[in-house]
Amino acid sequence: MPRAKQICSTARCLKPVTFRGKCEIHAPPSWDGWTRRHDLPSNWTTLRLRILRRDKWTCYVCGNDANEVDHIERGSNHDPSNLAAICSRCHKAKTARESQEARRRK
């Protein structure tokens, strides 16, 4: 008999579980290989969810479902006006472009 799909443990969220009882939106971000974690404010998890809700989980670049939050202008400005919901694909592409530009400037 097939196993029933689990849903996110966050209140009123009916999305399927992808990581430790949470959906993609409510799961903590992956920090593997990332060195800027210490730059995030202590309320990042709450702020991240607030931005995703504000932007209706819609990527500001392509319009698809978003599961990450982007700093529009590079740096550590965590003001909500500098944050936007973004999908993983667009976030990776933007980060790659910014990294390439930074290497070029050096």
C-alpha positions in Angstrom: 0.0 0.0 0.0 1.5 3.4 -0.9 2.5 5.7 1.9 0.4 8.8 2.4 2.1 12.1 1.5 3.0 14.2 4.4 2.1 17.9 4.6 4.1 20.8 6.1 4.0 21.0 9.8 3.5 24.8 9.7 0.0 25.9 10.7 -2.4 26.2 7.7 0.2 25.1 5.2 -0.9 22.2 3.0 2.2 21.9 0.8 4.1 18.6 0.6 7.0 18.0 2.9 10.5 18.4 1.4 12.8 18.8 4.4 12.4 17.8 8.1 8.6 18.1 8.2 8.5 21.4 6.3 7.7 22.4 2.7 10.1 24.3 0.5 8.8 27.6 1.7 9.0 26.9 5.4 12.1 24.8 5.5 15.2 26.5 6.7 17.5 27.7 3.9 20.4 25.4 3.0 23.7 26.9 4.2 26.0 24.3 2.6 29.0 26.1 1.1 27.6 29.5 2.0 29.8 31.9 3.9 27.4 34.8 4.5 25.1 33.2 7.0 26.7 35.2 9.8 25.6 38.4 8.0 21.9 37.7 8.3 19.9 39.3 11.1 18.8 37.1 14.0 15.1 37.3 12.8 16.0 36.2 9.2 13.6 33.2 9.3 10.7 35.4 10.2 11.7 38.2 7.8 12.1 35.7 5.0 8.6 34.3 5.5 7.2 37.8 5.7 8.7 38.7 2.4 7.5 35.5 0.7 4.0 36.2 2.0 4.2 39.9 0.9 5.2 38.8 -2.6 2.7 36.0 -2.7 5.4 33.4 -3.2 5.9 34.8 -6.7 9.4 35.2 -8.2 10.0 38.9 -9.0 12.2 37.8 -12.0 10.2 35.2 -13.9 6.8 35.1 -12.1 7.1 31.4 -11.1 6.6 30.0 -7.6 9.3 31.5 -5.3 10.9 29.7 -2.3 13.8 32.0 -1.6 14.4 35.7 -0.7 16.9 37.8 -2.7 18.7 40.9 -1.7 17.9 43.1 -4.7 21.0 45.3 -4.2 24.0 43.3 -3.2 25.2 43.6 0.4 23.8 43.3 3.8 20.8 45.7 3.6 18.1 43.6 5.1 15.4 46.3 4.8 12.2 44.8 3.3 12.4 47.3 0.5 15.7 45.6 -0.6 14.3 42.0 -0.3 12.1 40.1 -2.8 10.8 36.6 -3.3 12.7 34.7 -6.0 12.7 31.1 -7.3 15.8 28.9 -6.9 16.6 28.9 -10.6 16.6 32.7 -10.9 18.4 33.2 -7.6 21.2 30.8 -8.7 21.5 32.6 -12.1 21.6 36.1 -10.4 24.2 35.0 -7.9 26.4 33.5 -10.6 26.2 36.7 -12.6 27.1 38.8 -9.6 30.0 36.5 -8.7 31.3 36.7 -12.2 31.1 40.5 -12.2 32.9 40.6 -8.8 35.7 38.4 -10.2 36.0 40.5 -13.3 36.4 43.7 -11.2 39.3 42.2 -9.2 
